[in-house]
Structures are given as C-alpha cells and as structure tokens.
C-alpha cells in the first residue's frame, strides 16, 4: 500500500512538473555545446568565422549555444572531420566541397577546372538552383549546409619553377582525395598522391610529393612556402566550400535555434569570403618575405586544353553537358 502510494505521488509530481510552463522554458533554454573543428589557428578566416557565428547566435538567442572551437587541425583533416560529423562527435565545421565528393559526387560541378570566371560567378551559382540541389544531397548524407563559402582560386605550388604544363611530367603531386583532382593532374602527366592537408608539409619536405595545388590564403597558413616556394597563378579551380552541421545535432534543434544558426551562417559566409580576400594579400606578402615566388603561367591555352578531358569525363556525374554549360553561362 505504501509502495503504491509512493508511486502515485511520484507520477503526480512528474505530471505537475511537465505541465508547468517553467519546465518548458528551462528545457528550451538549456545550453547546447557545439564542438567545431577548424584546420587553422585564431588568426585565420577558418577560425574567425566561427567566432563570428557564435557572436551572432548569442545576440539572437542568449545562452542557448556554447561553441567549442578546436583549432589547428587537432581533430584531423577535412575527411576525418567529416567522418566525425557523420558519427556525431563533431557538430560543425567548414569543408571544401572537394573533400565531400565521396558522399555527394555531384559536388564536383563546383570543382570543374576553368569553369568559373570569378568569385561573383561562383556565388551566383551556389545561391541558385544548383546550390539548392547540392544542399539537399548533402543533407541526405548527414551534412546540413548553413551556406556556401569561397576559399579563393587554387594555384599550383612547386619546388622548382613551373610555368608550362609539360614541365610537370613525371612529378609527384599531392592532390585532394577526389577523383576529379586525380584526373586533372593525371592529364598533365603527373603522379597524383592523395594526402590529407594536415600531412602535406611533411610529405613535401620528405619527397613523398614534389608539388600540390592550394589557395593563396592556405599557402601561408600551412607555411608551405618553406617546402614549395614557387606559386604559379593558374587559378584553375575556385575552391568552393560549405559551412555545415551534423544532421543528428541539427534535428535536435527547435525552429528558433535552426533559424538563428541559418541566419548566422549566411552572414558568416559573407564575412568569411571578405576575410579570404584580405587574407590572400597578407598570405602572399608573408610568402614573398620568406622566400616564396609568384609566377605567371605560360601557354595558358595548354593548361585549359589539358583540363578539357575532365569536363567530358565528369559530365555524366554532375548532371550532363547541358548542366555544365548552364553553369558556365550564368550571367
């Protein structure tokens, strides 16, 4: 009798608590911890953007989120972080689209060489139907995209000066672990080697690779001017990326929280893109002061010709030749 009475009292108390408005407010206002992975330190756009997003969200929903930014690649390269996001150990990060093509091959339309005219062209494409479709495909693979970002154009980095594509023959080149990047550099007679970005410096220093391609901003961030001092400004690929969240984490959020993160991500993307432009200038100045050299490519039509096969080989994967031409012709 006493046991039944105690049980009834507990159930009554629980019911009263659940019915009380104060309990609902407390539950909805609890602080959510967000583990964010950044490949760089405090001074780089890849970290600054998360500080910005955190500030924007805090202004909108005070006390609801606590961003724990794990910096300097401590959680691994982009592929490792993406796996962590899918497993739920990491809640948010940035990534080049190249590193996510294993899950969403259609992303490779943003990586096609010599397709985009400039940063504005890229932004119009990712802000339109093409971007919307890619967001849906990423969400199906556990990556919820807040917005697209632009890391800048990729350029060739080499130990010895290279200005013509024929000078690359036989060289080992570090590539993003992506079929498109492998195909591109194979077309120039190189030997592509897939290496995570966090291991690239050592690979170049020890002779595992002779060259690579990267954006100007990341060039100084990884101090690569010490091992590949020559940058040839090929601008062959615009390095698009995403601000993304783990779908499991996202699905736990209420409508206000989702809206706050989405809005903060959009503002953060514009902030990041501007930071990248500014950081490229600083990065190049740093590289030049440390012995790096900027080179202009020669026989540019030969660079473009070598890349033409990539369009043909990947047309069926990214949506067809008509899709590629539609992207190319976006006004």
NUTIDREN-24581 format. One record per residue (C-alpha): x, z, y; residue in one letter; residue number from 1. Coordinates in Angstrom, 2 decimals, m for minus. Example, Ala and Ser with C-alpha at 12.3 -4.5 7.8 and 13.67 -1.06 7.14 Angstrom:
BEGIN
{atom {12.30 7.80 m4.50} 'a' 1}
{atom {13.67 7.14 m1.06} 's' 2}
***
This chain:
BEGIN
{atom {0.00 0.00 0.00} 'x' 1}
{atom {2.82 0.91 2.36} 'x' 2}
{atom {4.69 m2.28 1.43} 'x' 3}
{atom {1.64 m4.44 2.17} 'x' 4}
{atom {1.10 m2.64 5.45} 'x' 5}
{atom {4.75 m3.21 6.50} 'x' 6}
{atom {4.49 m6.90 5.56} 'x' 7}
{atom {1.31 m7.32 7.60} 'x' 8}
{atom {2.91 m5.61 10.58} 'x' 9}
{atom {5.93 m7.96 10.42} 'x' 10}
{atom {3.71 m11.04 10.18} 'x' 11}
{atom {1.59 m9.83 13.09} 'x' 12}
{atom {4.68 m9.20 15.20} 'x' 13}
{atom {6.09 m12.62 14.36} 'x' 14}
{atom {2.80 m14.31 15.24} 'x' 15}
{atom {2.63 m12.48 18.54} 'x' 16}
{atom {6.22 m13.48 19.37} 'x' 17}
{atom {5.65 m17.15 18.57} 'x' 18}
{atom {2.51 m17.14 20.71} 'x' 19}
{atom {4.28 m15.59 23.69} 'x' 20}
{atom {5.31 m18.08 26.41} 'x' 21}
{atom {8.58 m16.19 26.96} 'x' 22}
{atom {9.79 m17.06 23.46} 'x' 23}
{atom {9.25 m20.79 24.05} 'x' 24}
{atom {11.14 m20.69 27.32} 'x' 25}
{atom {14.03 m18.82 25.75} 'x' 26}
{atom {14.27 m21.26 22.84} 'x' 27}
{atom {14.16 m24.37 25.03} 'x' 28}
{atom {16.72 m22.92 27.43} 'x' 29}
{atom {19.33 m21.99 24.83} 'x' 30}
{atom {22.79 m23.36 25.47} 'x' 31}
{atom {23.81 m26.31 23.30} 'x' 32}
{atom {27.51 m26.60 22.55} 'x' 33}
{atom {28.79 m30.17 22.73} 'x' 34}
{atom {32.14 m30.95 21.16} 'x' 35}
{atom {33.55 m34.03 22.91} 'x' 36}
{atom {36.63 m35.95 21.74} 'x' 37}
{atom {38.96 m37.55 24.30} 'x' 38}
{atom {42.12 m39.51 23.46} 'x' 39}
{atom {43.80 m38.55 26.73} 'x' 40}
{atom {44.62 m35.61 28.98} 'x' 41}
{atom {42.96 m34.21 32.09} 'x' 42}
{atom {44.25 m36.90 34.45} 'x' 43}
{atom {42.80 m39.94 32.67} 'x' 44}
{atom {39.34 m41.55 33.06} 'x' 45}
{atom {38.54 m40.89 29.39} 'x' 46}
{atom {38.51 m37.15 30.10} 'x' 47}
{atom {37.33 m37.21 33.71} 'x' 48}
{atom {34.11 m38.98 32.73} 'x' 49}
{atom {33.09 m36.05 30.50} 'x' 50}
{atom {33.78 m33.56 33.27} 'x' 51}
{atom {31.53 m35.69 35.47} 'x' 52}
{atom {28.77 m35.96 32.85} 'x' 53}
{atom {28.93 m32.20 32.32} 'x' 54}
{atom {28.53 m31.57 36.05} 'x' 55}
{atom {25.60 m33.97 36.34} 'x' 56}
{atom {23.80 m32.42 33.39} 'x' 57}
{atom {24.45 m28.89 34.65} 'x' 58}
{atom {22.92 m29.79 38.02} 'x' 59}
{atom {19.84 m31.15 36.25} 'x' 60}
{atom {19.47 m28.52 33.51} 'x' 61}
{atom {21.50 m25.41 34.39} 'x' 62}
{atom {22.90 m23.56 31.39} 'x' 63}
{atom {21.47 m25.90 28.77} 'x' 64}
{atom {24.73 m27.56 27.69} 'x' 65}
{atom {28.32 m26.42 27.31} 'x' 66}
{atom {30.80 m29.31 27.00} 'x' 67}
{atom {33.92 m28.51 24.99} 'x' 68}
{atom {36.30 m31.43 25.68} 'x' 69}
{atom {39.00 m31.68 23.02} 'x' 70}
{atom {41.75 m33.75 24.65} 'x' 71}
{atom {44.88 m35.78 23.89} 'x' 72}
{atom {43.66 m37.23 20.61} 'x' 73}
{atom {43.61 m33.82 18.90} 'x' 74}
{atom {40.59 m34.91 16.83} 'x' 75}
{atom {42.17 m38.23 15.85} 'x' 76}
{atom {41.89 m41.85 16.92} 'x' 77}
{atom {38.67 m43.72 17.59} 'x' 78}
{atom {37.87 m44.40 13.93} 'x' 79}
{atom {38.43 m40.76 12.93} 'x' 80}
{atom {36.31 m39.54 15.82} 'x' 81}
{atom {33.53 m41.98 14.94} 'x' 82}
{atom {33.52 m40.61 11.40} 'x' 83}
{atom {33.33 m37.10 12.86} 'x' 84}
{atom {30.33 m38.13 14.96} 'x' 85}
{atom {28.59 m39.55 11.90} 'x' 86}
{atom {29.29 m36.34 9.98} 'x' 87}
{atom {28.16 m34.13 12.87} 'x' 88}
{atom {31.45 m32.31 13.52} 'x' 89}
{atom {31.78 m34.12 16.87} 'x' 90}
{atom {28.77 m34.51 19.15} 'x' 91}
{atom {30.02 m37.06 21.68} 'x' 92}
{atom {32.88 m39.36 22.63} 'x' 93}
{atom {33.87 m42.73 24.02} 'x' 94}
{atom {34.92 m45.69 21.92} 'x' 95}
{atom {35.95 m49.29 22.35} 'x' 96}
{atom {33.36 m51.47 20.65} 'x' 97}
{atom {36.21 m52.90 18.55} 'x' 98}
{atom {36.53 m49.63 16.65} 'x' 99}
{atom {32.82 m49.57 15.80} 'x' 100}
{atom {32.55 m53.12 14.44} 'x' 101}
{atom {32.94 m51.87 10.86} 'x' 102}
{atom {29.46 m50.36 11.25} 'x' 103}
{atom {27.99 m52.96 13.62} 'x' 104}
{atom {29.73 m56.36 13.19} 'x' 105}
{atom {27.55 m57.91 15.90} 'x' 106}
{atom {29.51 m55.92 18.49} 'x' 107}
{atom {32.26 m58.48 18.10} 'x' 108}
{atom {30.49 m60.77 20.55} 'x' 109}
{atom {31.88 m58.48 23.27} 'x' 110}
{atom {35.38 m58.94 21.83} 'x' 111}
{atom {35.46 m62.74 21.67} 'x' 112}
{atom {38.66 m63.89 23.40} 'x' 113}
{atom {38.42 m65.71 26.73} 'x' 114}
{atom {34.60 m65.42 26.74} 'x' 115}
{atom {34.12 m63.31 29.87} 'x' 116}
{atom {35.09 m64.33 33.39} 'x' 117}
{atom {35.45 m60.85 34.88} 'x' 118}
{atom {34.14 m57.28 34.84} 'x' 119}
{atom {30.87 m58.24 36.58} 'x' 120}
{atom {30.16 m60.81 33.88} 'x' 121}
{atom {30.67 m58.15 31.19} 'x' 122}
{atom {28.39 m55.67 32.98} 'x' 123}
{atom {25.55 m58.18 33.27} 'x' 124}
{atom {25.72 m58.95 29.56} 'x' 125}
{atom {25.75 m55.34 28.35} 'x' 126}
{atom {22.97 m54.41 30.80} 'x' 127}
{atom {20.70 m57.16 29.45} 'x' 128}
{atom {19.10 m58.11 26.14} 'x' 129}
{atom {22.44 m58.40 24.37} 'x' 130}
{atom {23.34 m54.82 25.25} 'x' 131}
{atom {19.89 m53.52 24.30} 'x' 132}
{atom {20.08 m55.15 20.88} 'x' 133}
{atom {23.53 m53.71 20.22} 'x' 134}
{atom {22.35 m50.23 21.21} 'x' 135}
{atom {19.58 m50.44 18.60} 'x' 136}
{atom {22.04 m51.48 15.88} 'x' 137}
{atom {24.42 m48.65 16.81} 'x' 138}
{atom {21.59 m46.10 16.72} 'x' 139}
{atom {20.81 m47.21 13.17} 'x' 140}
{atom {24.40 m46.28 12.29} 'x' 141}
{atom {24.13 m42.76 13.80} 'x' 142}
{atom {25.62 m43.65 17.22} 'x' 143}
{atom {23.25 m43.10 20.18} 'x' 144}
{atom {24.62 m45.01 23.18} 'x' 145}
{atom {24.29 m43.48 26.64} 'x' 146}
{atom {25.72 m46.59 28.27} 'x' 147}
{atom {28.43 m49.22 28.02} 'x' 148}
{atom {31.77 m48.84 29.81} 'x' 149}
{atom {34.62 m51.20 30.62} 'x' 150}
{atom {38.22 m50.28 29.82} 'x' 151}
{atom {39.55 m53.41 31.55} 'x' 152}
{atom {41.17 m56.53 30.17} 'x' 153}
{atom {43.57 m56.39 27.24} 'x' 154}
{atom {47.08 m57.78 27.71} 'x' 155}
{atom {49.99 m58.47 25.38} 'x' 156}
{atom {52.76 m55.84 25.11} 'x' 157}
{atom {56.10 m56.79 23.52} 'x' 158}
{atom {59.63 m55.54 23.02} 'x' 159}
{atom {61.13 m58.88 24.04} 'x' 160}
{atom {59.65 m61.06 26.81} 'x' 161}
{atom {56.88 m63.37 25.56} 'x' 162}
{atom {55.11 m65.84 27.82} 'x' 163}
{atom {54.11 m68.60 25.34} 'x' 164}
{atom {52.16 m68.11 22.11} 'x' 165}
{atom {54.79 m69.89 19.98} 'x' 166}
{atom {57.19 m67.06 20.80} 'x' 167}
{atom {55.03 m64.68 18.76} 'x' 168}
{atom {55.53 m66.38 15.39} 'x' 169}
{atom {56.71 m64.00 12.70} 'x' 170}
{atom {56.36 m60.88 14.83} 'x' 171}
{atom {54.50 m57.83 13.51} 'x' 172}
{atom {51.73 m56.92 15.90} 'x' 173}
{atom {49.72 m53.71 15.94} 'x' 174}
{atom {46.02 m54.55 16.01} 'x' 175}
{atom {42.78 m52.62 16.23} 'x' 176}
{atom {41.44 m52.31 12.69} 'x' 177}
{atom {38.94 m55.11 13.25} 'x' 178}
{atom {38.60 m58.49 11.51} 'x' 179}
{atom {38.28 m60.29 14.84} 'x' 180}
{atom {41.52 m58.89 16.24} 'x' 181}
{atom {43.29 m59.65 12.97} 'x' 182}
{atom {42.03 m63.27 13.08} 'x' 183}
{atom {43.02 m63.70 16.72} 'x' 184}
{atom {46.64 m62.67 16.30} 'x' 185}
{atom {46.99 m64.43 12.95} 'x' 186}
{atom {46.14 m67.66 14.80} 'x' 187}
{atom {49.36 m67.22 16.78} 'x' 188}
{atom {51.50 m66.84 13.67} 'x' 189}
{atom {51.93 m63.07 13.88} 'x' 190}
{atom {51.68 m60.49 11.11} 'x' 191}
{atom {48.82 m58.15 12.10} 'x' 192}
{atom {49.20 m54.48 11.16} 'x' 193}
{atom {46.22 m52.13 11.56} 'x' 194}
{atom {47.41 m48.87 13.09} 'x' 195}
{atom {45.38 m46.11 14.83} 'x' 196}
{atom {46.16 m45.92 18.54} 'x' 197}
{atom {47.47 m42.35 18.22} 'x' 198}
{atom {50.17 m43.58 15.79} 'x' 199}
{atom {51.12 m46.72 17.70} 'x' 200}
{atom {54.03 m45.32 19.74} 'x' 201}
{atom {55.92 m44.21 16.64} 'x' 202}
{atom {55.12 m47.46 14.84} 'x' 203}
{atom {56.65 m49.46 17.69} 'x' 204}
{atom {59.61 m47.12 18.04} 'x' 205}
{atom {60.48 m47.34 14.34} 'x' 206}
{atom {59.97 m51.08 13.88} 'x' 207}
{atom {56.71 m50.94 11.93} 'x' 208}
{atom {55.36 m53.17 14.72} 'x' 209}
{atom {57.03 m55.38 17.36} 'x' 210}
{atom {54.10 m55.87 19.72} 'x' 211}
{atom {50.49 m54.95 20.46} 'x' 212}
{atom {47.76 m55.56 23.00} 'x' 213}
{atom {46.16 m52.96 25.25} 'x' 214}
{atom {44.61 m52.35 28.64} 'x' 215}
{atom {46.73 m51.55 31.67} 'x' 216}
{atom {45.17 m48.11 32.02} 'x' 217}
{atom {46.06 m47.01 28.48} 'x' 218}
{atom {49.56 m48.56 28.73} 'x' 219}
{atom {50.92 m45.69 30.82} 'x' 220}
{atom {48.60 m43.14 29.21} 'x' 221}
{atom {50.46 m43.52 25.91} 'x' 222}
{atom {53.87 m44.11 27.60} 'x' 223}
{atom {54.16 m47.39 25.74} 'x' 224}
{atom {56.44 m48.84 28.41} 'x' 225}
{atom {59.16 m46.87 26.62} 'x' 226}
{atom {58.85 m48.95 23.43} 'x' 227}
{atom {57.19 m52.22 24.55} 'x' 228}
{atom {58.36 m52.67 28.15} 'x' 229}
{atom {57.03 m56.22 28.62} 'x' 230}
{atom {53.39 m56.76 29.56} 'x' 231}
{atom {52.19 m60.36 29.62} 'x' 232}
{atom {48.96 m60.57 31.62} 'x' 233}
{atom {46.96 m62.64 29.16} 'x' 234}
{atom {43.64 m60.85 29.85} 'x' 235}
{atom {42.42 m62.35 26.57} 'x' 236}
{atom {39.73 m59.77 25.79} 'x' 237}
{atom {37.69 m57.49 28.03} 'x' 238}
{atom {37.71 m54.13 26.31} 'x' 239}
{atom {34.10 m53.01 26.34} 'x' 240}
{atom {33.26 m49.53 25.16} 'x' 241}
{atom {30.43 m47.05 24.80} 'x' 242}
{atom {29.56 m43.50 25.75} 'x' 243}
{atom {27.94 m42.28 22.58} 'x' 244}
{atom {26.38 m39.24 20.94} 'x' 245}
{atom {25.84 m38.21 17.34} 'x' 246}
{atom {22.33 m39.16 16.29} 'x' 247}
{atom {21.87 m35.85 14.43} 'x' 248}
{atom {22.68 m33.96 17.63} 'x' 249}
{atom {20.52 m36.29 19.73} 'x' 250}
{atom {17.48 m35.85 17.51} 'x' 251}
{atom {17.55 m32.09 18.14} 'x' 252}
{atom {17.14 m32.54 21.89} 'x' 253}
{atom {13.86 m32.34 23.75} 'x' 254}
{atom {12.68 m35.08 26.12} 'x' 255}
{atom {14.14 m33.43 29.24} 'x' 256}
{atom {17.54 m33.00 27.59} 'x' 257}
{atom {17.64 m36.60 26.40} 'x' 258}
{atom {16.65 m37.84 29.85} 'x' 259}
{atom {19.34 m35.72 31.52} 'x' 260}
{atom {22.09 m36.97 29.20} 'x' 261}
{atom {20.94 m40.58 29.52} 'x' 262}
{atom {20.92 m40.44 33.32} 'x' 263}
{atom {24.28 m38.65 33.42} 'x' 264}
{atom {25.76 m41.25 31.05} 'x' 265}
{atom {24.64 m44.12 33.27} 'x' 266}
{atom {26.15 m42.50 36.35} 'x' 267}
{atom {29.20 m41.58 34.31} 'x' 268}
{atom {29.67 m45.20 33.20} 'x' 269}
{atom {29.81 m46.46 36.80} 'x' 270}
{atom {32.18 m43.63 37.67} 'x' 271}
{atom {34.39 m44.46 34.68} 'x' 272}
{atom {34.52 m48.17 35.49} 'x' 273}
{atom {35.70 m47.41 39.01} 'x' 274}
{atom {38.25 m44.89 37.74} 'x' 275}
{atom {39.65 m47.51 35.37} 'x' 276}
{atom {40.22 m49.97 38.22} 'x' 277}
{atom {42.06 m47.29 40.19} 'x' 278}
{atom {43.94 m46.06 37.13} 'x' 279}
{atom {45.17 m49.56 36.27} 'x' 280}
{atom {47.01 m49.71 39.59} 'x' 281}
{atom {48.60 m46.31 39.04} 'x' 282}
{atom {49.44 m47.14 35.43} 'x' 283}
{atom {51.22 m50.37 36.35} 'x' 284}
{atom {53.18 m48.63 39.10} 'x' 285}
{atom {54.25 m45.94 36.62} 'x' 286}
{atom {55.28 m48.53 34.02} 'x' 287}
{atom {57.29 m50.56 36.52} 'x' 288}
{atom {59.05 m47.44 37.79} 'x' 289}
{atom {60.00 m46.58 34.19} 'x' 290}
{atom {61.49 m49.98 33.40} 'x' 291}
{atom {58.39 m51.93 32.41} 'x' 292}
{atom {57.95 m55.57 33.42} 'x' 293}
{atom {54.89 m57.66 34.27} 'x' 294}
{atom {54.98 m61.27 33.07} 'x' 295}
{atom {52.67 m64.22 33.70} 'x' 296}
{atom {51.66 m66.28 30.65} 'x' 297}
{atom {52.80 m69.90 30.45} 'x' 298}
{atom {50.91 m72.80 28.82} 'x' 299}
{atom {47.64 m70.90 29.21} 'x' 300}
{atom {45.70 m73.69 27.51} 'x' 301}
{atom {47.71 m72.98 24.33} 'x' 302}
{atom {46.61 m69.34 24.42} 'x' 303}
{atom {42.98 m70.45 24.74} 'x' 304}
{atom {43.35 m73.08 22.02} 'x' 305}
{atom {44.69 m70.50 19.58} 'x' 306}
{atom {41.64 m68.36 20.21} 'x' 307}
{atom {39.06 m71.13 19.66} 'x' 308}
{atom {39.01 m70.60 15.91} 'x' 309}
{atom {37.81 m67.03 16.44} 'x' 310}
{atom {34.62 m68.27 18.12} 'x' 311}
{atom {33.95 m70.61 15.21} 'x' 312}
{atom {34.67 m68.02 12.51} 'x' 313}
{atom {32.57 m65.28 14.09} 'x' 314}
{atom {29.62 m67.30 15.40} 'x' 315}
{atom {27.53 m66.53 12.33} 'x' 316}
{atom {28.29 m62.82 12.59} 'x' 317}
{atom {27.50 m62.34 16.28} 'x' 318}
{atom {24.29 m64.37 16.43} 'x' 319}
{atom {25.30 m68.02 16.39} 'x' 320}
{atom {26.97 m70.53 18.69} 'x' 321}
{atom {23.88 m70.61 20.93} 'x' 322}
{atom {24.17 m66.85 21.44} 'x' 323}
{atom {27.85 m67.18 22.39} 'x' 324}
{atom {27.06 m69.96 24.85} 'x' 325}
{atom {24.20 m67.93 26.35} 'x' 326}
{atom {26.59 m65.03 26.96} 'x' 327}
{atom {29.22 m67.33 28.40} 'x' 328}
{atom {26.74 m68.89 30.81} 'x' 329}
{atom {25.25 m65.66 32.18} 'x' 330}
{atom {25.26 m66.13 35.94} 'x' 331}
***
